Amino acid sequence: MKMTRCPEKHLYDADEYKTCPYCSGELKAGSEQGKAPKKGKVVKVRAVRARRSSDIEEKKPAEAKAAPKAEEKKPVEAKAAPKVKEKKPVEAKAAPKVEEKKPAEAKAASKVEEKKPFDKKDKKPVRTDDGAELAIEIMEAIPESEKAKFKDDVKADIFSSKKKIDTTPAPVKLDKPVDKKDEGKKERADRKTAEKAQDGKSEKVRLEEEIVIKEAKAEEKKPEALKAVKAEEKKPEAPKAVKAEEKKPEAPKAEKAEEKKPEAPKLDEPDNYEKYGDLVNDENIEIDDVNNMAIDKNGTLVKYVGTTESIVIPEKVKVIGKYAFRGNETVKKVVISDSVRIIDKFAFCHCFNLEEVIFSKNLEAIGENAFLKCLRLKEINLPESLKRVGKGAFGRCNSLENVVLPAYLQRISDLMFFSCKKLRRIVISGSVEAIGNAAFSECYSLKKVIISNSVAVIGESAFSWCRSLEKITIPSTVKSISNWAFYGCQNLTDLRISMNTKDIKEDAFCGCEMLYNISIAEFEDENIPLDSIKKGHKQTIRILKQINRKKAERYAREHGFSTLFI
């Protein structure tokens, strides 16, 4: 049922009648208007204000077309309904304009009524009330059983402060008939939910239930197993065994025996390994725990691990091996037995606190850097048996003051006393043939140097940067003075040299700015020939030229030499 209103405000069923039955004369407005609707159908009625008849006529064909579509597409109407409600406030605002222009609307309505065919038969005046009386009459015709359900809704629409409501008729919602198919679907759904509930049980619970059932069946079928179990429960052997174990006194005895074991001395093994490393496992090496030394079968002291300040090398040692005392910061004095013949390279290097060394009388060789950077070593008395000293053997011994070289030493090696900053005096013995490169370089405190008649070569930078050196005598046996041999000797003033020293490199005396007194050894003889004197003067000019060109020119003028010699 779809209740609609005609322009005359007659309420009728649009499904039964295409046009208003009251206006066409099919029904009488007075007698048939109050009929109650059919049972099972619900009608919602709203109070509607009068609108322009022209608007209503224009909407009629649209409503007639929309009616069948509305019946076919019910879900679409349900979606469209909220949109109508959303537009209510806009219509409410437009309502007062309609009220203000009531006379114009009445004229328009009368013009439209003249054109309608059904108006010619029964011309009735257009109702100008709000339809409240008609709605009340319809409500009285509805039975009381149906009134209770919709009383509140209808009253709210009719009597709620006379709000302006949209005149478009709302579609009547009918209760959907319950189909048997739907009932069958519900039953199936209930069955599925029940099955899911049963499946909801965890697999663990099912497995446990199955295990319990299987065990119950097994116990029923096998009574012998139960008898065996009962027999085992009745056996009193187990507690006896426990008591026997409790009474056994063997365990505490074993613990006491373990406590009494002399394992403490065995702890030396890891200590020795930490001290000597892999030398402990070497069959050729003997560990001397008394002297804290590792000595091989050939008599070589491989390693010293003690912390005493004074050390005596035992007589069984013949060679002090390389790195044997390297980096030992506690030793201050070392007494080397006469059995030692060789001190290998780096043997005592970086022993910063070593102050005194008593060498073996049979010592023959000292290796490279053997006493390198022994910063507190003050004095060295090398034995007469020493023949060879390696490079840098006493280099950077900053506290070394006095050195006595042995009689049979053949060569002063390169860097032998390099940067011994406190070395004051050096005597080079008669067996030395050569002074190596930088042998006494940077010995800032060196004041006196005595070179024997055996020396033939003075190496490069041999005495460079000896700032305190004032006098030096170069014997006639020296044939070659290399580059920068006396470079930077700023305080060197007197030089005594022989005419036989012919090979003097151009930079040999470079930087000796204070040198002004150069004496030729052969000039001391009164019977010297003039040719030799000329050679001596030329050699002097050659040395002065290295120091200062002006000094060389002055010396040439004073002795009657041309500058061509310069």
C-alpha positions in Angstrom: 0.0 0.0 0.0 1.2 3.4 -1.0 -0.7 6.3 0.5 -0.6 9.6 -1.4 -2.4 12.9 -1.3 -4.2 14.7 -4.2 -4.1 18.5 -4.6 -7.5 18.5 -2.7 -5.6 16.9 0.2 -7.5 13.6 -0.1 -5.5 10.6 1.2 -5.8 7.5 -1.0 -4.0 4.3 -1.9 -1.9 4.9 -5.1 -1.6 1.1 -5.7 -5.4 0.6 -6.1 -6.3 3.9 -7.7 -4.4 5.8 -10.4 -6.2 9.0 -9.6 -7.9 10.4 -6.5 -11.2 8.4 -6.1 -12.8 11.2 -4.1 -12.3 13.8 -6.7 -13.4 11.4 -9.5 -16.5 10.4 -7.6 -15.6 6.8 -7.1 -15.7 7.3 -3.3 -17.3 9.8 -1.1 -15.0 11.9 1.0 -17.3 11.8 4.0 -18.3 8.1 4.2 -15.3 6.2 2.7 -12.5 8.3 4.0 -12.4 6.8 7.5 -12.1 3.2 6.4 -9.4 1.3 8.3 -6.5 -0.1 6.3 -6.2 -3.8 5.6 -4.7 -6.0 8.4 -1.0 -6.7 8.3 -0.1 -3.4 6.7 1.3 -0.4 8.5 0.8 3.2 7.3 2.8 6.1 8.5 1.2 9.5 8.0 2.8 12.9 8.2 1.2 16.3 8.5 1.9 18.2 5.3 1.5 21.9 4.6 0.0 23.1 1.4 2.3 23.7 -1.6 1.8 25.1 -5.0 -0.4 23.0 -7.1 1.8 23.6 -10.1 4.7 22.0 -8.2 2.6 19.0 -7.3 1.4 18.5 -10.9 4.9 18.7 -12.2 6.0 16.0 -9.8 3.1 13.6 -10.5 4.4 12.0 -13.7 7.8 11.6 -12.0 6.2 10.0 -9.0 4.1 7.7 -11.2 7.2 6.5 -13.0 9.2 6.1 -9.8 6.5 4.0 -8.2 7.1 0.7 -10.1 10.8 1.2 -9.9 10.6 1.7 -6.1 8.7 -1.6 -5.8 11.3 -3.5 -7.9 14.4 -1.9 -6.3 13.6 -1.7 -2.6 17.3 -1.6 -1.4 17.9 1.5 -3.5 15.0 3.3 -1.7 16.5 2.4 1.6 19.8 4.0 0.6 17.9 7.1 -0.9 15.8 7.6 2.3 18.7 9.2 4.3 19.3 11.7 1.6 15.7 13.0 1.9 16.2 13.4 5.6 19.5 15.3 5.1 17.7 17.9 2.9 15.0 18.7 5.6 16.8 21.7 7.0 17.0 23.3 3.6 13.3 22.8 3.0 12.6 24.2 6.5 14.4 27.3 5.5 12.5 27.6 2.2 9.1 27.1 4.0 8.7 30.7 5.3 9.0 32.0 1.8 6.1 29.8 0.8 4.0 31.1 3.7 4.7 34.7 2.7 3.5 34.2 -0.9 0.2 32.4 0.0 -2.1 34.6 -2.2 0.1 34.0 -5.2 0.0 30.3 -4.5 -3.7 30.3 -4.2 -4.0 32.0 -7.6 -1.7 29.5 -9.2 -3.6 26.6 -7.7 -6.9 27.9 -9.1 -5.4 28.2 -12.6 -4.2 24.7 -12.4 -7.6 23.4 -11.2 -9.3 24.8 -14.2 -7.1 22.8 -16.6 -7.6 19.4 -14.7 -10.4 17.2 -16.2 -11.6 16.0 -12.8 -12.0 19.5 -11.6 -14.9 20.1 -14.1 -17.1 17.4 -12.4 -16.7 18.4 -8.8 -15.2 21.8 -8.2 -14.3 21.9 -4.6 -12.3 24.6 -2.8 -8.6 23.9 -2.1 -7.9 23.1 1.5 -5.6 25.6 3.2 -5.3 23.9 6.6 -2.2 21.8 7.5 -4.0 18.4 7.3 -4.0 17.8 11.0 -7.8 17.1 11.2 -7.6 14.6 8.4 -4.7 12.8 10.1 -6.7 12.6 13.3 -9.6 11.0 11.6 -7.4 8.4 10.0 -5.8 7.6 13.3 -9.3 7.1 14.9 -10.1 4.6 12.1 -7.0 2.5 12.8 -7.6 -0.4 15.4 -6.2 0.0 18.8 -3.9 -3.1 18.5 -2.0 -1.3 15.7 -2.2 2.1 17.3 0.1 1.2 20.2 3.0 0.3 17.9 3.0 3.5 15.9 1.3 6.0 18.2 4.5 7.7 19.2 5.8 8.0 15.7 2.6 9.4 14.2 2.1 11.9 17.1 5.6 13.0 16.8 5.1 13.7 13.1 1.7 15.4 13.5 1.9 17.3 16.7 5.6 18.1 17.0 5.4 22.0 17.2 4.0 22.2 13.7 7.3 21.8 11.8 7.4 22.5 8.1 7.8 19.1 6.5 8.5 18.1 2.9 5.4 17.2 1.0 7.0 14.4 -0.9 5.3 11.2 0.3 7.6 8.7 2.0 7.4 5.2 0.7 5.7 2.7 3.0 7.9 -0.1 4.2 6.2 -3.5 4.2 7.3 -6.4 6.3 9.1 -9.0 4.1 7.3 -12.4 4.0 9.3 -15.1 5.5 10.3 -17.7 2.9 10.8 -21.4 3.5 14.1 -21.1 1.7 15.4 -18.6 4.3 14.3 -21.0 7.1 16.3 -23.8 5.5 19.3 -21.5 5.2 19.1 -20.6 8.9 19.0 -24.3 9.8 22.1 -25.0 7.7 23.9 -22.1 9.2 23.1 -23.4 12.7 24.5 -26.8 11.8 27.7 -25.2 10.5 28.2 -23.2 13.6 27.7 -26.4 15.7 30.3 -28.2 13.6 32.7 -25.3 13.9 32.3 -25.4 17.6 33.2 -29.0 17.7 36.1 -28.4 15.4 37.2 -25.6 17.7 38.6 -28.1 20.1 42.4 -28.1 19.9 44.1 -31.1 18.4 46.0 -31.7 21.7 42.7 -32.3 23.6 41.6 -34.8 21.0 44.9 -36.6 21.0 44.9 -36.8 24.8 41.4 -38.2 24.7 42.4 -40.8 22.2 45.5 -41.8 24.2 43.4 -42.1 27.4 40.9 -44.4 25.6 43.7 -46.5 24.1 45.4 -46.9 27.5 42.1 -47.9 29.1 41.6 -50.6 26.5 45.1 -51.9 26.8 44.8 -52.1 30.6 41.6 -54.2 30.2 43.2 -56.5 27.7 46.5 -57.0 29.5 46.1 -57.9 33.1 49.6 -59.4 33.2 51.1 -56.0 32.8 49.2 -54.7 35.9 50.5 -57.7 37.9 54.1 -57.0 36.9 53.6 -53.3 37.9 52.2 -54.4 41.3 55.1 -56.8 41.8 57.6 -54.1 41.1 55.9 -51.8 43.6 56.0 -54.5 46.3 59.8 -55.2 45.7 61.7 -53.7 48.8 65.1 -53.9 46.9 65.1 -50.3 45.9 65.2 -48.7 49.3 67.9 -51.2 50.4 70.0 -50.0 47.6 69.5 -46.4 48.6 70.5 -47.2 52.2 73.6 -49.0 50.9 74.6 -46.0 48.9 74.0 -43.7 51.8 76.2 -45.9 54.1 79.1 -46.1 51.6 82.1 -44.2 53.1 84.0 -44.3 49.8 82.9 -41.0 48.4 84.2 -38.8 51.3 87.5 -40.7 51.3 87.9 -39.9 47.6 87.2 -36.2 48.4 89.8 -36.2 51.1 92.3 -37.9 48.9 91.7 -35.2 46.2 92.2 -32.5 48.8 95.5 -34.0 49.9 96.9 -34.3 46.4 100.0 -32.1 46.0 98.7 -30.2 42.9 100.1 -26.8 44.1 103.6 -27.3 42.7 102.2 -28.2 39.3 101.0 -24.7 39.0 104.5 -23.7 38.0 104.0 -25.2 34.6 101.6 -22.5 33.4 103.7 -19.8 35.1 106.8 -21.1 33.2 104.8 -21.1 30.0 103.8 -17.5 30.6 107.4 -16.5 31.2 109.2 -18.5 28.6 106.5 -19.2 26.1 107.2 -22.1 23.6 110.7 -22.4 25.0 109.3 -24.7 27.8 108.5 -27.4 25.2 111.8 -27.1 23.4 114.0 -30.2 24.2 117.2 -28.2 23.4 116.5 -25.6 26.1 117.1 -25.9 29.8 115.1 -23.8 32.2 117.3 -22.4 35.0 114.7 -21.4 37.7 117.5 -20.2 40.1 118.8 -17.5 37.7 115.4 -17.2 35.8 117.1 -18.0 32.5 116.5 -20.2 29.6 119.8 -21.6 28.3 120.2 -24.0 25.3 122.7 -26.9 25.0 125.2 -24.7 23.2 125.5 -22.4 26.1 123.4 -19.5 24.6 121.4 -17.5 27.1 118.1 -17.3 25.2 115.9 -15.4 27.6 116.0 -13.8 31.0 112.7 -13.4 32.9 113.9 -12.2 36.3 113.1 -8.9 38.1 116.2 -8.5 40.2 118.3 -5.3 39.9 121.7 -7.1 39.9 122.4 -10.0 37.6 125.3 -12.4 37.4 125.7 -14.3 34.1 126.6 -17.9 35.1 129.8 -19.5 33.7 127.9 -22.1 31.6 126.8 -19.2 29.3 129.0 -18.6 26.3 126.8 -16.4 24.3 124.2 -13.8 25.4 121.6 -14.3 22.7 119.7 -11.7 20.8 116.8 -10.0 22.7 117.8 -11.9 25.9 117.4 -8.8 28.2 115.5 -6.6 25.8 113.1 -4.2 27.5 114.0 -5.2 31.1 113.3 -2.1 33.2 114.4 -3.5 36.6 118.0 -4.5 36.0 120.7 -1.9 37.0 123.9 -3.9 37.1 125.1 -6.8 35.0 128.2 -8.8 35.7 129.2 -10.9 32.7 131.3 -14.0 33.5 134.6 -14.6 31.6 133.1 -17.6 29.8 131.0 -15.2 27.6 132.6 -14.4 24.3 129.8 -12.9 22.2 127.0 -10.4 23.0 124.5 -10.8 20.2 122.4 -8.0 18.6 119.7 -6.2 20.7 120.8 -8.2 23.8 120.4 -5.3 26.2 118.5 -2.8 24.1 115.9 -0.6 25.9 117.2 -1.5 29.4 116.4 2.0 30.5 117.6 1.6 34.1 120.9 -0.2 33.3 123.8 1.8 34.9 126.8 -0.4 35.0 128.2 -3.3 32.9 131.3 -5.3 33.8 132.4 -7.0 30.6 134.0 -10.4 30.2 137.8 -10.4 29.8 137.4 -12.8 26.9 134.7 -10.9 25.1 135.4 -10.8 21.3 132.3 -9.2 19.7 129.3 -7.0 20.4 126.4 -7.2 18.0 124.3 -4.4 16.4 122.3 -2.2 18.8 123.3 -4.4 21.7 123.1 -1.5 24.2 120.8 0.7 22.2 119.0 3.3 24.3 120.4 2.3 27.6 119.6 5.8 28.9 121.4 5.6 32.3 124.6 3.8 31.3 127.4 6.2 32.3 130.7 4.4 31.7 132.1 1.7 29.4 135.4 0.0 29.9 135.7 -2.4 26.9 138.2 -5.3 27.3 141.4 -5.5 25.2 140.1 -8.8 23.7 137.2 -7.0 21.9 137.8 -6.9 18.1 134.4 -6.1 16.6 131.5 -3.8 17.6 128.3 -3.7 15.5 126.4 -0.7 14.1 124.7 1.5 16.7 126.0 -0.8 19.6 125.9 2.2 22.1 123.6 4.5 20.2 121.4 7.0 22.1 123.1 6.2 25.4 122.4 9.7 26.6 124.2 9.4 30.0 127.4 7.9 28.6 130.4 10.2 29.5 133.6 8.2 29.2 134.7 5.5 26.8 137.9 3.6 26.6 138.3 1.8 23.3 140.3 -1.5 23.2 143.7 -1.7 21.7 142.8 -4.3 19.1 139.6 -2.8 17.8 140.0 -2.4 14.0 137.0 -0.3 13.2 134.6 2.1 14.9 131.3 1.1 13.2 128.6 3.3 11.8 126.5 5.0 14.5 128.5 3.3 17.2 128.1 6.3 19.6 125.4 8.1 17.7 123.6 10.8 19.8 125.5 10.1 23.0 124.8 13.6 24.2 126.9 13.6 27.3 130.0 12.0 25.9 132.9 14.4 26.6 136.1 12.6 25.6 137.1 9.8 23.2 140.4 8.2 22.6 140.7 6.2 19.4 143.4 3.5 19.9 146.2 2.6 17.6 144.6 -0.4 15.9 141.6 1.5 14.5 141.8 1.9 10.7 138.5 3.7 10.0 135.9 5.8 11.7 132.4 4.9 10.4 129.6 7.1 9.1 128.0 9.2 11.9 130.0 7.3 14.5 130.1 10.3 16.8 127.3 12.4 15.2 125.2 14.6 17.6 127.5 14.1 20.5 126.8 17.6 21.6 129.2 17.5 24.7 132.2 16.1 22.9 135.2 18.4 23.5 138.3 16.4 23.0 139.0 13.7 20.3 142.4 11.9 20.0 142.8 10.1 16.7 145.7 7.6 16.5 148.1 7.4 13.6 146.5 4.2 12.4 143.3 5.9 11.1 143.1 6.2 7.3 139.5 7.2 6.6 137.0 9.5 8.4 133.5 8.6 7.2 130.6 10.8 6.3 129.1 12.9 9.2 131.6 11.1 11.5 131.7 14.2 13.9 128.8 16.2 12.5 127.0 18.5 15.0 129.6 18.1 17.7 128.9 21.6 18.9 131.4 21.6 21.8 134.4 20.4 19.8 137.0 23.2 19.8 140.3 21.6 18.6 141.1 18.5 16.5 144.3 17.1 15.1 144.1 14.9 12.0 147.2 12.8 11.6 149.1 12.5 8.4 147.9 8.9 8.0 144.4 10.1 7.2 144.1 10.2 3.4 140.3 10.8 3.0 137.9 13.1 4.8 134.3 12.4 3.6 131.4 14.7 3.1 130.0 16.5 6.1 132.6 14.9 8.4 132.8 18.0 10.6 129.5 19.6 9.5 127.9 21.9 12.0 130.9 22.0 14.4 130.1 25.6 15.3 132.8 26.1 18.0 135.7 24.5 16.1 138.5 27.1 16.0 141.8 25.2 15.6 142.5 22.6 13.0 145.9 20.8 12.6 146.2 18.9 9.3 148.9 17.4 7.1 149.6 18.1 3.4 149.3 14.3 2.9 145.6 14.5 3.5 144.8 15.2 -0.1 141.2 13.9 -0.5 139.1 16.5 1.4 135.5 16.6 0.2 134.1 20.0 -0.6 131.5 19.9 2.3 133.8 18.2 4.9 134.1 21.4 7.0 131.0 23.1 5.9 129.3 25.1 8.7 132.4 25.5 10.8 132.1 29.2 10.8 134.5 29.9 13.8 137.4 28.1 12.2 140.2 30.6 11.5 143.4 28.9 12.6 144.5 26.2 10.2 148.0 24.9 10.7 149.9 22.5 8.4 151.9 19.9 10.2 154.8 20.1 7.7 155.4 23.8 8.4 156.9 23.0 11.8 160.1 21.8 9.9 162.4 24.7 9.2 164.0 23.0 6.3 160.8 22.6 4.3 161.2 23.5 0.6 159.2 26.3 -1.0 157.2 23.9 -3.2 155.8 22.1 -0.2 155.0 25.5 1.4 153.0 26.4 -1.7 151.1 23.1 -1.5 150.3 23.7 2.2 148.9 27.2 1.5 146.8 25.9 -1.3 145.3 23.2 1.0 144.5 25.9 3.6 142.7 28.1 1.0 140.8 25.0 -0.1 139.5 24.4 3.5 138.7 28.1 4.1 136.7 28.1 0.8 134.3 25.6 2.3 133.8 27.7 5.4 133.7 31.3 4.0 134.7 32.5 0.6 135.8 35.9 1.9 138.2 34.3 4.4 139.7 32.3 1.6 140.3 35.4 -0.6 141.8 37.3 2.3 144.2 34.5 3.1 145.2 34.3 -0.6 146.0 38.0 -0.7 148.1 37.9 2.5 150.3 35.0 1.2 150.6 36.3 -2.4 148.4 33.9 -4.1 146.1 34.7 -7.1 142.4 34.3 -6.7 142.6 31.9 -9.6 143.4 29.2 -7.1 140.1 29.7 -5.3 
